[in-house]
Every structure is written in C-alpha cells, then in structure tokens.
Amino acid sequence: MGEVDPPFGSYAPSAAQARIRRIAARLPYNYLGRKIASVLLGPAGGRDRRPFDVEAFEHARARLHPYDNICEKRVYLTPHHWDPDERAALADAIAERKGDAFVFVDVGANVGLYTLFAHSTAERAGVGLRAVCIEPDPELRSRLRVNLSLNGLTEAAAVFSAAAGASNRTGSLRVNQDSRGQSRISTGERKGDVKVDMRTLLSMLEEAGVARIDAMKLDIEGHERAVLEPFFADAPDALRPRRIIVETSHDPSLRDLIIGADYEAEFGNTLNAIFRDTRFSAD
C-alpha cells in the first residue's frame, strides 16, 4: 500500500463512533433505514469537519470527509446504501472479464470510490485493474490521490485534472462547498468559480493509452451529453465502453442518446441508468 501523510489510521473513528458505524451498516435499505442513518450521522462523527480513515469495501482503504460530500458521507456510515445496483453492475462486468486487467474509466471521479470498489472487486476476482480518473475539482482530486495511494493504485490509475467536455478549452467550475460532489461546469463565470481545463474524453483516453474500456461511469452534474455526443461520433469502435453507468437525472434524454449508439438499458432509477453495448460479447 502507498504512503500518505499522516499515515492511514491517524484519523480512525473513536470506539464509540465505530460502534455506531457498525449499527448503521445493518440498517435496511429503505426509507426507515435512511431516516435512522440521518440521526446516527452526528454521533458517528459524520458532521465533524475532519477526515476519517476506514475500510470502505473489502480490503479497500479510504480517507473520507463525510461533512461536505454526499458520497463520502454515505460510504462512511452506510456503504450498503451507496449505489448498490450500480456497483452490482460493475461487479458483473468485472466477473465477465477474463485474462488481463479490467479497464475502468471514471468521469467525475470525485474521491475515487467507484475506482476503489472496482479495485477491491477485481482483486477478489483475481483480475488486475487499470483506471482512468477524471476530476477537475482540486480538493476532490487531492482526496482522490490519497485514496489511490492508500490502495497502491498510483501507477495503475491515470489521473486527469481537466473536466471532460465537448472541446478542448478553458471552463469554469462552480464549486458547491456544502456538497462538493455536486459542483458543476458553469455556463457563465461568477466570483468564486474555479478555472479548469476542459478536454474531450477521447483526447484523455488517447493520452492514457487505453486500448479498450470494460466499464465507464459518468457523474458530472448535467454535463454528460456534452461529453458523450462527440465521443460517440469520434471514438473508434475499440474504445466503446462495454458498460456505461451514467447519471441521467439532469437530462432524461441521455437514455435515447445512448440507446441510439447501440446500447441497451439494463437498469434505471430516478438518478442513474446502466447500459450495455449490444455489440459486445464477453471474452
């Protein structure tokens, strides 16, 4: 495992906080379970403005900041409530992979939780992992790099500091200080926005040198169409992701766009959808 400063375990939950986390980890995945989790979050330390070092998934270390990021909050307290269907689809894709490394592209990587889950699952399946993580928010990208290092993924994961977009240009990121994972590309610059480089997804994949994509996740707060349209138009067939996990809540028409590119829908809820390439058969 990689070295970070301070080392893993420096921010361990207290004994009382750990007991509350164990209780929360058994809560049912329903309305009542979510309400109880909300009550337990404070006593578990999740509202304190500090990080926590925990095991996020089997054999995956994570330094989480639950106070300002929804996904970190959920994985800290109730990991089984965090995108269970989406993670099941990713696990299925990993199970289908035979031979060399599973290639995962994480667009809007946040702090790397999907990549950590892919690594943990691939490791149990005896498959290597190669990842491409795209995250424009400097704070989230710093957390991402820590989590990658904690799991020995510094070499296996290429990290891009740009935001994926329709073209290569400069853009503005509107940072949500209360929920950093909901920061988004701004159509007009405002005070406090962060200037970021924007690059096409294809250009970053070509720079990373990937030859195929076994699964790709996109969660970029309504900017998904601007990324996918030029990608579907310009990317070679070899780079078509075999599975796509994408947030559709901001733009329901994404479903038609992806199906029009010869994908079939496997799953959908009010937030995300999962698609499989109809031209792919597991090798």
C-alpha angles and dihedrals in degrees: 000000000000126000122249132176115269095025123246111282095038089106099040117154116255119257090260093048090049090053091052091049090053090052092048091050088065097051115120118255096245141088094286092049092052092049092051090047090055090055092047096048095083097048088046089058095249094131094049113105095240138091126254128210110219143148102259099186132356107314093347118125120207137179102211132193102197095172097077108020126063098210092049090049093052096045091047095053110016110014091169089062093057112099095312096172093045092050091047090056090049090050089051090052090051091049089055092054114099126182121006132019126324110239115218126181116199112194107190090018094182106185093339102260094142089049091049090050091049090050094048092047094044091049091054089048092051093245127128123234133225116183139187112202120192116190126152100184106096094210095049090043090054090052090046092055091050092052093047090050092048088059099042093251100124092108097034095054124062110208120205120195094201128095116243112245147150094275143005107273144108118283142174126249116207103211119213102212093192096049110017094185088066094059111124145189109272124225091209127027117248134181109283096026116133118232111231137177113249121207136174115260090236093056092053093046090050090050090049089053097227116163098196141003120227093184137357130195122199123189108155104139103255099331094098097103092052088057101040101045096063091037093056090045097049110023119100117245090252089067096051105123110242089216130021124199108190140168107242101170093098095048119020089185088074087083091063092045093054096042088050087059090061100268127131125217115247099174142358138180135166091286113028143018134203125215134187126208105248090208094058126093120181114261 
